[in-house]
Amino acid sequence: MAKVDWITWKTSPKEIINPSVVNEKIFDYFQNYNTYMNPVVYEQLKHEANVGGLSKNALIIDGNSYANEIAEDILCKIDEIKEIMNTLSEKINNSIEEQKVFEKQQLVESIENKIVSEKEKLNNIISNVEIQNSLIASGENPSDVAYIINDHINKLSERLEQAKAL
């Protein structure tokens, strides 16, 4: 799992890994490979190995058709590559899904921790006379500060709901 120490309560839910975007790019890369490999290389090589210049009967040396054996080996290798690509695609998809869960969890926890912190600040302002006097002495209205913090908590709560919905 990749590190997610960059995720804080400020992280936008849009910054969390998006499996569909990554899978689409992987599909495009594999599709580009398949577009070239299947009709151009694989099918032509298969045709030549079956009925063309690489067939079992086209070039026989000491009773063996080495060109056909090599062509068949190449076709098998191409099939193996296809299987590897499918397996790789599945593993990447699984890793991306795991990463998304991990990142989402980190984001939710970060926002929840920030909400707890802000609520503690709000409670201190409301209940602590010394803090209220300090705010008044610095020209701040404790009610205004409490309102701002409460508004911030509400916005964080909205952000938390967005993060949970990922």
C-alpha positions as CSV (number, residue, x, y, z in Angstrom):
1,M,0.0,0.0,0.0
2,A,1.3,3.4,-0.9
3,K,1.9,6.0,1.8
4,V,-0.9,8.5,2.3
5,D,0.8,10.8,4.7
6,W,-0.1,13.7,2.3
7,I,-3.8,13.3,3.2
8,T,-5.1,15.9,5.8
9,W,-8.4,17.3,6.6
10,K,-7.8,19.9,3.9
11,T,-7.5,17.2,1.2
12,S,-10.3,17.4,-1.4
13,P,-12.2,14.2,-1.9
14,K,-11.4,14.7,-5.6
15,E,-7.7,14.0,-4.8
16,I,-8.5,10.5,-3.6
17,I,-7.4,7.9,-6.2
18,N,-10.2,7.1,-8.7
19,P,-10.1,3.5,-9.8
20,S,-12.2,4.1,-12.9
21,V,-9.8,6.7,-14.3
22,V,-6.8,4.5,-13.7
23,N,-8.6,1.4,-15.1
24,E,-9.6,3.4,-18.2
25,K,-5.9,4.4,-18.8
26,I,-4.8,0.8,-18.3
27,F,-7.5,-0.4,-20.7
28,D,-6.3,2.1,-23.3
29,Y,-2.7,1.0,-23.0
30,F,-3.7,-2.7,-23.3
31,Q,-6.1,-1.9,-26.1
32,N,-3.3,-0.1,-28.0
33,Y,-1.1,-3.2,-27.6
34,N,-3.9,-5.5,-28.7
35,T,-4.8,-3.3,-31.7
36,Y,-1.2,-3.8,-33.0
37,M,-0.5,-7.3,-31.8
38,N,-3.7,-9.2,-32.7
39,P,-4.3,-8.3,-36.4
40,V,-0.8,-7.2,-37.4
41,V,1.5,-9.7,-35.7
42,Y,-0.5,-12.6,-34.2
43,E,-3.0,-13.3,-37.0
44,Q,-0.4,-12.9,-39.7
45,L,2.1,-15.2,-37.9
46,K,-0.7,-17.7,-37.2
47,H,-1.6,-17.7,-40.9
48,E,2.0,-18.2,-42.0
49,A,2.5,-21.0,-39.4
50,N,-0.7,-22.8,-40.5
51,V,-0.6,-22.5,-44.3
52,G,2.2,-20.1,-45.3
53,G,5.9,-20.1,-45.4
54,L,6.3,-21.1,-41.8
55,S,4.0,-24.1,-42.0
56,K,5.2,-27.6,-41.0
57,N,5.6,-28.5,-44.6
58,A,7.2,-25.3,-45.9
59,L,10.8,-25.7,-44.7
60,I,11.9,-29.1,-43.4
61,I,15.5,-29.6,-42.4
62,D,16.6,-33.1,-41.3
63,G,12.9,-34.0,-40.8
64,N,12.2,-31.0,-38.6
65,S,10.4,-27.8,-39.3
66,Y,12.3,-25.3,-37.2
67,A,10.7,-22.3,-38.6
68,N,7.2,-23.7,-37.7
69,E,8.4,-24.6,-34.2
70,I,9.7,-21.1,-33.6
71,A,6.5,-19.6,-35.1
72,E,4.4,-21.8,-32.8
73,D,6.6,-20.8,-29.8
74,I,6.2,-17.1,-30.6
75,L,2.4,-17.6,-30.8
76,C,2.5,-19.3,-27.4
77,K,4.6,-16.5,-26.0
78,I,2.1,-13.9,-27.3
79,D,-0.8,-15.9,-25.6
80,E,1.2,-15.9,-22.4
81,I,1.7,-12.2,-22.7
82,K,-2.1,-11.8,-23.0
83,E,-2.6,-13.9,-19.9
84,I,0.0,-11.9,-18.0
85,M,-1.7,-8.6,-19.1
86,N,-5.1,-9.9,-17.9
87,T,-3.6,-11.0,-14.6
88,L,-1.7,-7.7,-14.2
89,S,-4.9,-5.7,-15.0
90,E,-6.8,-7.6,-12.3
91,K,-3.9,-7.1,-9.7
92,I,-3.7,-3.4,-10.6
93,N,-7.5,-3.0,-10.2
94,N,-7.5,-4.8,-6.8
95,S,-4.6,-2.6,-5.6
96,I,-6.3,0.5,-6.7
97,E,-9.5,-0.5,-4.9
98,E,-7.5,-1.2,-1.8
99,Q,-5.6,2.1,-2.1
100,K,-8.9,4.0,-2.5
101,V,-10.3,2.4,0.7
102,F,-7.1,3.2,2.5
103,E,-7.0,6.8,1.3
104,K,-10.7,7.3,2.1
105,Q,-10.2,6.0,5.6
106,Q,-7.3,8.4,6.1
107,L,-9.3,11.3,4.9
108,V,-12.3,10.4,7.0
109,E,-10.1,10.0,10.1
110,S,-8.3,13.3,9.4
111,I,-11.6,15.2,9.1
112,E,-13.1,13.5,12.2
113,N,-10.0,14.5,14.2
114,K,-10.2,18.1,13.0
115,I,-13.9,18.2,13.9
116,V,-13.0,17.0,17.4
117,S,-10.3,19.6,17.7
118,E,-12.6,22.4,16.6
119,K,-15.3,21.3,19.0
120,E,-12.8,21.4,21.8
121,K,-11.9,25.0,20.8
122,L,-15.6,25.9,20.7
123,N,-16.2,24.3,24.1
124,N,-13.2,26.2,25.6
125,I,-14.5,29.5,24.3
126,I,-17.9,28.8,25.6
127,S,-16.9,27.5,29.0
128,N,-13.6,29.1,29.8
129,V,-13.9,32.6,31.2
130,E,-10.1,33.3,30.9
131,I,-10.3,32.6,27.1
132,Q,-13.3,34.8,26.8
133,N,-11.5,37.6,28.6
134,S,-8.4,37.1,26.5
135,L,-10.5,37.4,23.3
136,I,-12.3,40.5,24.6
137,A,-8.9,42.0,25.6
138,S,-7.7,41.4,22.0
139,G,-10.7,43.1,20.6
140,E,-12.6,39.9,19.6
141,N,-16.2,39.1,20.5
142,P,-16.2,35.5,21.9
143,S,-19.7,34.9,20.4
144,D,-18.3,35.9,17.0
145,V,-15.4,33.6,17.4
146,A,-17.7,30.8,18.5
147,Y,-19.9,31.4,15.5
148,I,-16.9,31.2,13.1
149,I,-15.7,28.0,14.7
150,N,-19.2,26.5,14.6
151,D,-19.5,27.4,11.0
152,H,-16.1,25.7,10.3
153,I,-17.4,22.6,12.1
154,N,-20.5,22.6,9.9
155,K,-18.3,22.8,6.8
156,L,-16.0,20.1,8.0
157,S,-19.1,17.9,8.6
158,E,-20.2,18.5,5.0
159,R,-16.7,17.5,3.9
160,L,-16.8,14.4,6.1
161,E,-20.0,13.3,4.4
162,Q,-18.5,13.8,1.0
163,A,-15.5,11.8,2.0
164,K,-17.7,9.0,3.4
165,A,-19.6,8.9,0.1
166,L,-16.5,8.1,-1.9
